[in-house]
Amino acid sequence: MGFMDFFKSSWGVHPDDHKRPAADIKTRRIPVPPRVYIPLSQHVGAAARPRVVVGQKVLKGECIAEAQGNISAPIHASTSGTVVAIGEITAPHPSGLPFMAITIESDGEDRWIDLTPIADPFGLSPADLARKVAEAGVVGLGGATFPSAVKLALGLRSKITQLIINGSECEPYLSCDDRLMRDAPSRIIEGIELMMHATGAQEALVGIEDNKPEAIAAMQEAAAGRGKIRICPVPARYPMGSDRQLIVELTGKEVPSDARAADVGVIVHNVGTAYATRQAVYEGRPLVSRLLTLNGGAMGEPGNYEVPIGTLVSDLIAFAGGYKGTAARLIMGGPMMGNVIPHAHVPVVKGTAGILAFNAAEVAEEDARNCIRCGSCVRACPMGLLPLEMVNNIRADKLDGAEQLGLGDCISCGCCSYVCPSHIPLVQYFTHAKGQLWAQERGKLRTEATKKLATKRTERLEREAREKAEAAAKRKAEKAAAAAAAAAKKATSGA
């Protein structure tokens, strides 16, 4: 059975969405906290490089770290104040490992730099438009955090015909995209038009799950009269928000496992990214804040909040009424693909779509039991994989076997673990195995690099030895020739 045939059959899961009442509460804006901790790595690719020093005063929107390399993004101050530290803080990741950040102490003024909006953005070339987005530090706000300008520039090179805007927001508990589409549909549409201009796409398809009727209605009204932009309700099914699933649902095109969406003439961006693109171009605003969801049984005041990048989760939760009871688990992102964070003293980053505070009932887990061979994981997998067979290979330390079964195609959506009646943590096995394979590949690359260096060193030493020998032989020959010439001269003069 091909992927298209599989896709038309049952796949994915239907978890309770838990999006209300948070989705229906009016958006609130958190005031600037006393300090913001702005990480240098908030995107796929190389970390940004600081361009400020401790003690320097900065304005909101000022570039404080510049992009490095082709895949990177600059970082901007999310408020005005003084740089008080450039150093390590705890990463918003289960490991709790440190990473580099710039700490700004707010001056309370929240004063912007002079902004440079573009009056006629469609007068810009696609390359100049992408450059403007790059300078604003815009990245994918659906969670992938890939630098948006790189994808926009890819559009023309790959002959993109269709732009897909992901408004499905299939993760339970999260509703920031839903809220954004209700509150700012016209601005999102304007951002989509800019993306179409930058990529050369002939049409844009906005996929929104049908459990968001208010967002669908708002976007349809904003898109009225724009024939090249179509609002497309899709079934509410997790993980509909995965790029490949949404592409098949909206276009019928299958992206091969070893290819990118651009290879089939499609490029995908999130609704939040379209909004940020519009802000960057029409208003000249870099990405310094984002809309995110606070939710969960232990969250004091669930809802959607506009939050400065670098705000500590602890400051955000305090503003939102603190905890309701005891928080048994904190998650950054959604419950299916988000990261458990070690504590609340970590910063909000560009890719933070939500902070969930779960109570004990929401995190109750049962012990894993033996597999009953029910096949639920196979039916639920949106990629048509064989989760149990992959796990059996991983348990037997046969990572190559797991790879051959499609481990690389796993999107870590968690559907298999969610439906497993034996509560086997399947996705954890896959994540662990991917980490091992990545480490092996890195080790292999290091070994190959070491061999290349050793080979080059051997070649260099051999070349130097050969050159020395040739030089010595040349000097010896020259000396012999000089001696012979001297002897001949002497013999001639003696005669």
Secondary structure, 3 states (H helix, E strand, C coil): CCHHHHHHCCCCECCCCCCCCHHHCCCEECCCCCEEEEECCCCCCCCCEECCCCCCEECECCEEEECCCCCCCCEECCCCEEEEEEEEEECCCCCCCEEEEEEEEECCCCCECCCCCCCCHHHCCHHHHHHHHHHCCCECCCCCCCEHHHHHHHHHHCCCCEEEEECCCCCCCCCHHHHHHHHCHHHHHHHHHHHHHHHCCCEEEEEEECCCHHHHHHHHHHHCCCCCEEEEEECCCECCCCHHHHHHHHHCCCCCCCCCHHHHCEEEEEHHHHHHHHHHHHCCCCCCEEEEEEECCCECCCEEEEEECCCEHHHHHHHCCCECCCCCEEEECCCCCCEECCCCCCECCCCCCEEEEECHHHHCCCCCCCCCCCCHHHHHCCCCCCHHHHHHHHHCCCHHHHHHCCHHHCCCCCHHHHHCCCCCCHHHHHHHHHHHHHHHHHHHHHHHHHHHHHHHHHHHHHHHHHHHHHHHHHHHHHHHHHHHHHHHHHHHHHC
